[in-house]
């Protein structure tokens, strides 16, 4: 982490946050379905609520925007600060935070998981793969995503730290701290926002909605 790059860190963080704050799900639903996603289902501006309350096309548009937002934030970080992994971490955290608390809609938003996932997939595919593996293993005992997701959040510091320890040992503590920050933000949003499946009267088992 280079103090000389602090202006770059701030610039990347601000731009990535603003990119994440674009309410694509809300706009797609408003234009295509003439409805306000904030007032239907869970009220979340994420993929699942969009899919079940507005349909496939608005959900696909929202998904594609998540991909574009995450990828562009990481690519911006690489363009402004090549070979500076901390800037990539800032970009992923900022765009994820933006998607969770979108400034353009009074800080409503999604749960951030999709945005973070695509950001990691572009920036650090190995970390993404490990997180996916943890999620799948945590899903097995009770087949509940409500068990698997917080498990990933809790283990992000260890995953980030161990990844850096074997690749960039001098940065392991920075990665671990960043994993803790990111996991904490994701869990905070999960705890303070309605669950999409529960709002639909459904639970989720291996990604398939079933009534209890």
C-alpha positions in Angstrom: 0.0 0.0 0.0 1.7 3.1 -1.3 0.9 6.5 0.4 1.7 8.2 -2.8 -1.3 6.5 -4.4 -3.9 7.7 -1.9 -5.4 10.2 -4.4 -5.8 7.3 -6.8 -7.3 5.1 -4.1 -9.9 7.8 -3.4 -10.6 8.4 -7.1 -11.1 4.7 -7.8 -13.2 4.2 -4.7 -15.5 7.2 -5.5 -16.0 6.2 -9.2 -16.6 2.5 -8.3 -19.1 3.5 -5.6 -21.0 5.7 -8.1 -21.0 2.9 -10.7 -22.4 0.5 -8.2 -25.0 3.0 -7.2 -26.7 3.0 -10.6 -30.2 1.4 -9.8 -30.3 -0.7 -13.0 -32.9 -3.2 -11.5 -35.2 -0.3 -10.5 -34.9 1.5 -13.8 -35.4 -1.7 -15.9 -38.5 -2.6 -13.9 -39.9 0.9 -14.1 -39.4 1.2 -17.9 -40.5 -2.4 -18.8 -43.1 -3.1 -16.2 -44.2 0.4 -15.1 -43.8 -0.6 -11.4 -41.6 0.5 -8.5 -39.4 -2.4 -7.4 -38.9 -0.8 -4.0 -42.6 -1.3 -3.2 -42.9 -5.0 -4.2 -41.7 -8.2 -2.8 -38.7 -7.7 -0.5 -38.1 -4.2 -1.8 -34.5 -5.1 -2.6 -33.1 -3.9 -5.8 -31.4 -7.2 -6.6 -31.6 -10.0 -9.1 -33.9 -12.3 -7.2 -36.5 -9.7 -6.3 -36.4 -8.4 -9.9 -36.8 -11.9 -11.4 -39.8 -12.9 -9.3 -41.5 -9.5 -9.2 -40.7 -8.0 -12.6 -39.8 -11.0 -14.8 -36.9 -12.4 -16.8 -36.0 -9.4 -19.0 -35.6 -6.8 -16.2 -33.6 -9.4 -14.2 -31.3 -10.1 -17.1 -30.7 -6.4 -17.6 -30.0 -6.0 -13.9 -27.6 -9.0 -14.0 -25.7 -7.7 -17.0 -25.4 -4.3 -15.3 -23.9 -6.1 -12.3 -21.3 -7.8 -14.5 -20.5 -4.5 -16.3 -20.3 -2.5 -13.0 -18.0 -5.0 -11.3 -15.8 -5.5 -14.3 -15.4 -1.9 -15.2 -14.5 -1.0 -11.7 -11.7 -3.5 -11.6 -10.5 -2.5 -15.0 -10.5 1.1 -14.0 -8.3 0.2 -11.0 -5.9 -1.6 -13.2 -5.7 1.2 -15.7 -5.1 3.9 -13.1 -2.7 1.9 -10.9 -1.2 -1.1 -12.7 0.3 -3.9 -10.5 -1.3 -2.3 -7.4 -3.6 -5.0 -6.0 -4.8 -2.8 -3.1 -6.5 -0.6 -5.7 -8.4 -3.6 -7.0 -9.6 -4.4 -3.5 -10.8 -0.9 -3.1 -12.6 -1.0 -6.4 -14.4 -4.3 -5.5 -15.4 -3.1 -2.0 -16.6 0.3 -3.4 -18.7 -1.1 -6.2 -20.2 -3.7 -3.9 -21.0 -1.0 -1.3 -22.5 1.1 -4.0 -24.8 -1.7 -5.1 -25.9 -2.3 -1.5 -26.5 1.4 -0.6 -27.3 3.2 -3.8 -26.9 7.0 -3.3 -29.3 7.8 -6.2 -32.3 6.0 -4.5 -31.8 7.1 -0.9 -29.4 4.3 -0.1 -31.7 1.5 -1.1 -30.1 -1.4 -3.0 -29.3 -5.0 -3.4 -27.5 -7.4 -1.0 -24.3 -6.9 -2.9 -23.4 -10.6 -3.3 -23.7 -10.7 -7.1 -21.6 -7.6 -7.6 -18.9 -8.8 -5.3 -18.8 -12.2 -6.9 -18.3 -10.8 -10.4 -15.7 -8.3 -9.0 -13.7 -11.2 -7.5 -14.1 -13.3 -10.6 -12.5 -10.6 -12.7 -9.8 -9.5 -10.2 -9.0 -12.7 -8.3 -10.5 -15.8 -9.8 -8.8 -18.0 -7.3 -10.5 -16.2 -4.4 -13.8 -16.4 -6.2 -13.4 -20.2 -6.7 -12.6 -20.8 -3.0 -15.6 -18.7 -1.9 -17.8 -20.7 -4.2 -16.4 -23.9 -2.8 -17.1 -22.8 0.8 -20.6 -21.8 -0.2 -21.3 -25.1 -1.7 -19.9 -27.1 1.2 -21.8 -24.9 3.7 -25.0 -25.5 1.7 -24.8 -29.3 2.0 -25.9 -30.0 5.6 -29.3 -28.2 5.6 -29.5 -27.1 2.0 -30.1 -23.5 3.1 -28.6 -20.5 1.4 -29.3 -18.7 4.6 -26.6 -20.9 6.2 -24.2 -20.8 3.3 -24.0 -17.1 2.6 -23.1 -15.9 6.1 -20.5 -18.7 6.3 -18.8 -17.2 3.3 -19.0 -13.7 4.8 -17.4 -14.9 8.1 -14.5 -16.7 6.3 -13.6 -13.9 3.9 -10.8 -12.6 6.1 -9.2 -16.0 6.2 -9.7 -16.6 2.5 -8.2 -13.3 1.5 -5.3 -13.5 4.0 -4.3 -17.1 3.1 -4.5 -16.3 -0.6 -2.1 -13.4 -0.2 0.1 -15.4 2.2 0.9 -17.9 -0.6 1.2 -15.3 -3.4 2.1 -12.0 -1.8 3.1 -12.7 1.7 4.0 -9.0 2.5 0.4 -8.1 1.8 -1.4 -10.9 3.7 -2.5 -8.7 6.6 -3.9 -6.0 4.2 -5.9 -8.7 2.3 -7.1 -10.2 5.6 -8.3 -6.7 6.8 -10.0 -6.1 3.5 -11.7 -9.5 3.6 -13.0 -8.6 7.1 -14.3 -5.2 5.9 -16.0 -6.7 2.9 -17.5 -9.6 4.8 -18.7 -7.2 7.5 -20.4 -5.0 5.1 -22.1 -7.9 3.3 -23.3 -9.4 6.5 -24.5 -6.0 7.8 -26.6 -5.6 4.6 -27.9 -9.2 5.0 -28.9 -8.6 8.6 -30.6 -5.3 7.9 -32.5 -6.0 4.6 -35.4 -8.3 4.0 -34.6 -11.8 2.6 -36.0 -12.1 -0.9 -37.0 -15.7 -0.6 -38.7 -15.2 2.7 -40.6 -12.2 1.3 -42.0 -14.6 -1.3 -43.0 -17.1 1.4 -40.3 -19.4 0.1 -37.1 -21.0 1.3 -34.2 -21.9 -1.0 -32.7 -25.3 -1.5 -29.9 -25.7 -3.9 -31.2 -22.6 -5.7 -34.7 -24.0 -6.2 -37.6 -22.3 -4.4 -39.8 -24.6 -2.5 -42.7 -23.9 -0.1 -42.2 -25.0 3.5 
